[in-house]
């Protein structure tokens, strides 16, 4: 149900085909920990190794009305895990920054809605049966507790123009509550992978 809501949220960003300038499709490693280990940015690692994340979405053209924000593109995408672990949909803004004729970087910031766990039951509650304790331990060890269903979604990528229509982007996507949507737990999910981007028209 929540993923259906997230899909509807993504669709609302692009109410007509003319609004979409780019389509993206990516494959990501799910819940990577190397960035969290290196920079302490909160990767949980509990779902590490549990399948891949397939990401698909749309981007608008650069938004002239937001010139005061650097003319970003609007972006909406879904991320679906192949093993049934945490999925999410996200909407936000992204900024392509030219480095050369071929290469660019692309920071982005948005909001996500996840069907992952938010508020795992405590293992040390009184009166639990041994089976229930084991069930809760399994959740604690193998599921991220996001604390909130609504999450922040910062990302950054590095891309290359392969042809006039096709780009490839190496990117990192993070979702967590940022201690704003929830207080007490801020376990996050880090995905790293490759997107292919198809441009419908000429570059803006």
N, C-alpha and C positions, 0 to 999 in steps of 0.2 A: 504493500500500500504506500509506504513512504517513498519507494523508488518510483512508483507511478506518479506521486506528487512531484518528485524531483524532475521527472521527464516532462511533466506539464509545465513546470517552472522554466525549464530549458526552452521548450517550444514557445513560450510566451515572449522570449527575447527576440525571436525571429518569427513574426506573425505572418510573413509572406516570403516566398522564395527570393524575391528581389532584395530582401533585407540581408540575405546571406551572401558574403563575398568569398568565403573560404570554407571548405570542409576538411576536417581532420580525423585521422584514424591512427591510434597508437597502441603499442604493446609495452607494458610496464612490469618491472619486478615489484611485487607487493610487499609493503612494510620493510623496506631496506633499512639497515641500521648503520651503515658506514658514515652517513652524514651526521647522525645523532651522536655516534661515538666520537667523531672528530670535532664537532662544534657544539655539542650539548644542546641540540635543538629539540629534544624530546621524543625521538622516535621510540615507539614502544617495543618493537621487535617480537611481540607475542604472536603475530600472525605471519612472521617471516617464513618464507618457503612454502606458503599455502597458495599455490597456483599463481597465475599471472593476472594482471588487470588489463582488460580491453577497454580502450577509451575511444569514444567517437563524439564528434560535436561540430559546431558551426561557429564562424566568426563573421562579424560585420565588416564593412569598409571602415576606414579611419573616420572618426566622428568629428566633423568640422566644428560643430557647436560646442565641443569640449576642447577648443584650442588652448584654453587656459590650463588644461590638464595635459597638454602635449598631444592632442588628437589621438587618443587611444582607440583600439577596436573593442567592441563588445564581444564576449565569448561565452558560450554555453556548451557544456559537455557532460556526458555520462561516463562513469568508470565502473565496470562490472567485473567482479572477481570470478575466475573460472572454477573455483572450488567452493563457492557459496559463502565466502567470508565477507568482510565489510565492503559494501558498494556505496557509491555516492554520486550525486549530481551537483554540478557547480555552475554558477553564473558570475561574471565579473568583467573586469577591464584588463586589457593587455597592451603593452607598448613595444612595437618593433623598433629597435634602435640600430641604425646602420653602422657597421664597422668597416665594410669595404663594399665593392661592387657585388661580391658573392655572399659575404657573411654578415650576420646580425645577431644581437642578443634580444631576448624577449622576456622582461619581467612582467608579472601579472598579479592581480589581487582580486579575490572574490569571496563569495559566501557559498557554502556547501550544505547539502542536506544528506545525511547518511542513514542507512539502515543498520549500522553497527551498534554494538552494545553501549548503553548509556546508563550507568548505575548498576553494576554487577552486585549480586547479593553477597553479604559478608560471609566469610567462611567460619568465623568464630562466634556466630550467633548461638545462643543457648538452645538446647533441645533438638539439635539436628541429628538425624540418623547417619550412620557411617556412609551409606550410599549417597545421601544428600551432600555430605561433606566432600566426598570424592567428585560429585558432579560440579560443585561450586569451585573446587580446586582446579578442575579441568578448564572451566571458564576463565578463571584467573590466569592460568598459565598459557592459554591459547587464544584468548580474545582480548582485543583492545577495549578498554573502558573509556570512551570519549567524554563521558560526563554530560554531554549534550548532543542532541540530534542536529542542531544548527551549529555550524563550525566556520571558522575562517579558512580561506584557501589561498595562501600565497604560493607563487611558483616562479621559476626562472628557467629559461631555455637558451640554447645557442643553436642557430639555424643556418642553413645554406640554401641558396637558390640553385636548384638542380637544372631546371628548365624554366621557360617563361610561365609555365603553369604549376610546376611541382617544387615544393620545398621539403627539406628534411630537418627535423628539430630534435636534438637531444634535450630532455627536460627533466626537471625535478618538480614534483607536486607535493605539497604538504597540507594536511587538514588537522586542525585541533581547535579547542574552544578558546584558547588564549587567556584563560582565567577571567573571561568577560561573560561568555554565555553560561558558564558554570564555575563555581568556586570549590576547590578541594581536589579535583582530579583534572589533569591536563595531559593525558596520554594522547599521542598523536600518531598519524599514519604518514609515512614518507614513501612515495613511489618514484622510481627513476626508470626512464625508458626512452623510446624513440617514437616520434610522431611523423607521419607523412601528411603533408598539407597540400590540397588541391585548390588552385585559384580559379574561380569561375570567369573572371574578366581580367582586364588590365590592372596592373598594380597601381594603388593610389599613392 
